[in-house]
Every structure is written in structure tokens, then in C-alpha cells.
Amino acid sequence: MQIVFLLLLSLLFSITPALADPGFGEKYERDYIIFNPINQYRPDNPLNPINAYDPKNPFNPVNQYDPGNPANPINQFNPNNPFNSINQFNPKNPLNPINQRIQPIYALPAAELLAASLALTDAGTSRG
């Protein structure tokens, strides 16, 4: 009986991968492979080392203490900061998980991420 069970189990494990969807999920596909050395320095590649020193990048060490930078530790609890945990599910927040399904955050260049976060900051500070 145990031999039959082991044979059926091995048959099941050998058939199961054949039933899986081949290829990469559409949710995770890009127009190009970011790990390819040719595409390493494209401006929209989030792993591009040049973007670490982009003046518009909020995570640039030069901009660390900029008062308008959402990544500044002083602005950590600012109600308009997209990195604030209070704004995690705000529909205007570009880091909202609902917005990530529409356009993943890793597909955004650092400049667009900063522009979106500053737009959220400016929207909360403008009073009319």
C-alpha cells in the first residue's frame, strides 16, 4: 500500500509543474529586463546607480535634510507626507497599495516619485 501511495505521490509531483502557467506574470513584466547589463543605466531603471545622486531624488544624501523632502526625518509625521503611516491608504498617495496595482512604484523613476509626493504635499498645504 505504501508503495502505491509513493508512486501516486511521485506521479502527482511530476505532473503538477506541467500544469503551471509558463512564462512570467503580466503583472511583473516590463518592456525590458532591468538586470541586463545593457539596460543597467537606463534612466527609468530603479536599480540605476546614477539615480542615487539625482538632485531630484528624495533619497539622495544631499537632499536628506531638505525641508520639502518627504524622506526628511523631520517630516516623518507630517500629515501630507506620503511616507507617513497615516497616509498609507490615502487615494492621492502614490505609495498606496491600490495605486501600485495600477502602476507599480518600482516602475516610476525617482523624479516622478518625488513629483507625485510633492504634489501630495502641495495639495495639503494650499489653502484657498
C-alpha positions in Angstrom: 0.0 0.0 0.0 2.8 2.4 0.8 4.5 1.7 -2.5 1.3 2.5 -4.4 1.0 5.7 -2.4 4.6 6.8 -3.1 4.1 6.0 -6.8 1.0 8.1 -7.0 2.6 10.9 -5.0 5.6 11.0 -7.3 3.3 11.0 -10.3 1.4 13.9 -8.8 4.6 15.9 -8.2 5.8 15.2 -11.7 2.6 16.4 -13.4 1.9 19.5 -11.3 4.7 21.7 -12.8 3.4 20.8 -16.2 0.1 22.4 -15.4 1.6 25.7 -14.3 1.4 28.8 -16.4 4.5 29.2 -18.5 6.4 32.4 -18.6 6.3 35.5 -16.4 3.2 37.1 -14.9 1.9 40.1 -16.8 1.7 42.0 -13.5 5.5 41.8 -13.2 6.5 42.2 -16.9 8.5 45.2 -18.1 9.4 46.3 -21.6 13.0 45.3 -20.9 14.9 43.3 -18.3 16.4 45.6 -15.7 19.1 43.1 -14.8 20.5 43.1 -18.3 23.9 44.9 -18.3 22.8 46.9 -21.4 19.8 48.3 -19.6 21.6 48.9 -16.3 22.0 52.7 -16.8 18.6 53.5 -18.3 17.0 56.5 -16.6 13.8 54.6 -15.6 15.7 51.7 -14.1 15.2 51.8 -10.3 18.5 49.9 -9.8 20.4 52.6 -11.8 23.2 53.7 -9.5 23.2 57.2 -11.1 19.7 57.8 -9.7 21.1 57.6 -6.2 22.8 61.0 -6.8 20.0 62.6 -8.8 19.2 66.0 -7.4 15.5 65.3 -7.6 15.8 62.0 -5.8 14.4 62.3 -2.2 16.8 59.6 -1.0 19.9 61.4 -2.2 22.1 62.1 0.8 22.4 65.7 -0.3 18.6 66.2 0.0 18.3 64.3 3.3 17.6 67.4 5.4 15.8 69.5 2.7 12.6 70.8 4.4 10.5 70.0 1.4 11.8 66.4 1.1 9.3 63.8 2.2 12.1 61.4 3.2 13.4 64.0 5.7 13.2 62.6 9.3 11.7 66.0 10.4 8.8 65.4 8.0 8.2 61.8 9.2 4.9 62.6 10.9 3.8 65.4 8.6 0.2 64.6 7.6 0.9 65.4 4.0 4.0 63.1 3.8 3.4 60.1 1.6 5.8 58.0 3.7 3.7 58.7 6.9 1.8 55.6 8.0 -1.4 57.6 8.4 -1.4 58.2 4.6 -0.8 54.6 3.7 -4.3 54.2 2.3 -4.9 57.8 1.1 -6.1 57.6 -2.6 -3.9 60.6 -3.5 -0.8 58.9 -2.1 1.5 57.4 -4.8 2.7 54.8 -2.4 -0.9 53.5 -1.7 -1.1 49.7 -2.5 -4.2 50.3 -4.6 -2.2 52.7 -6.8 0.7 50.2 -7.0 -1.6 47.8 -8.9 -2.3 50.4 -11.5 1.4 51.4 -11.9 4.0 49.7 -9.7 6.1 52.0 -7.7 9.3 50.4 -8.9 8.4 51.3 -12.5 8.4 55.0 -11.6 11.7 56.9 -11.9 12.8 58.7 -8.9 11.9 62.1 -10.4 8.3 61.0 -11.0 8.1 59.6 -7.4 9.3 62.9 -6.0 6.9 64.9 -8.2 4.0 62.8 -7.0 5.0 63.1 -3.4 5.5 66.8 -3.7 2.1 67.1 -5.4 0.6 65.4 -2.4 2.5 67.7 -0.1 1.5 70.8 -2.0 -2.2 69.7 -2.1 -2.3 69.6 1.7 -0.6 73.0 2.2 -2.6 75.0 -0.3 -5.4 76.9 1.3 -7.9 78.9 -0.6 
